[in-house]
Amino acid sequence: MTKAELVSKIASKAELTKAESAKALDATLEAIKEALKKGDKVTLVGFGSFYVSKRKSRKGRNPRTGQEIKIPATKVPKFTAGKSLKEAVK
């Protein structure tokens, strides 16, 4: 499903215009991004949780040369599905 298809689905289910639905979706995604930037966890009960995980630095190899390189530590966003989402997908 693309973002445009999701906006259309939201518009029909919530009886909103597509423009209003697009604004609502964009605002929701922006709020989640801002919370994750701060390091907060976003939990949508029944749907799932968004959180930031820290990856340690590690050694890797350049596939072209075989030379060992150091991969720096980084933060990555993650999502864990909630119970009712898992049940719905089964």
N, C-alpha and C positions, 0 to 999 in steps of 0.2 A: 504494500500500500504506500503510495506517495503522499507527500504533505498535502497536495491539492485534493487528493481523494479523502484524506483524513478531515480536512476542512469541510468538504461537502457532507461527509457523514455527520460531523458535529453539528453543522447547520440544520440538517434534517431532523436529527434526534432532539436538539435543544430548541428547535423552532426559531432559529436566528438566521440573519442573512449570512452569506459567505464572508463578507467583509468583517462583520462582527465576530464570526467564528475564527477567522484568520488572526484578528487582533487578540482574541482570548488565548488561542494556541501559542502565538508568539510571546505573549506576556507570561504564560505558564512556563514555557521553555526558558525564557530569560530569568525568571525567578529561580528556577532550578539551577541554572548556570551560576548565578550570583551566590547562591547558598553553597554550592560546591567549591567555588573560588575561595570562600571564607573557611572552608574545611568542615562545614556543617553536613549533617546527614539529612536527606529528604525522604520521609516515609509517607507513602500513600497507602493507608490501611486497605488491605484486600488486593492491592495492585502490586506493590513492591517497594524497594528502597534503592535510592541512588546514594552513593558515597564515594569518597576519594580513598584510594589505596596507594601506599608508598611502595615503590619498587627499589630495591637496593641496587647499588652499582655492581656490575659484574664484568667478567671478561668474555669477549666474543672473538670471532675470527672474520676477517675480511674475506668473503667468498672468492674474490677475484685473485688476491695475492696469497691468501693463507696466513697473512700476518695477524698476530694477536693484537686486539684493540681493547680499550677500556670503554665500556658502555656506562655513562653516568647515571646516577640515581635520578628518579623522576616520580611524579605523581600521575596517576591514571584514574579516570572515572570508571566506576563499576556499577552494576545493577544486579540486584537479587530479586527474583520474582516472589510475590507473596503467595500464600496458600490458595486463595480463591482463584488467582490467575493460573496457577499450576493445575488446579482442578478443572478449570474451563478449557485448558489446552488438551487435557487427556482425551 
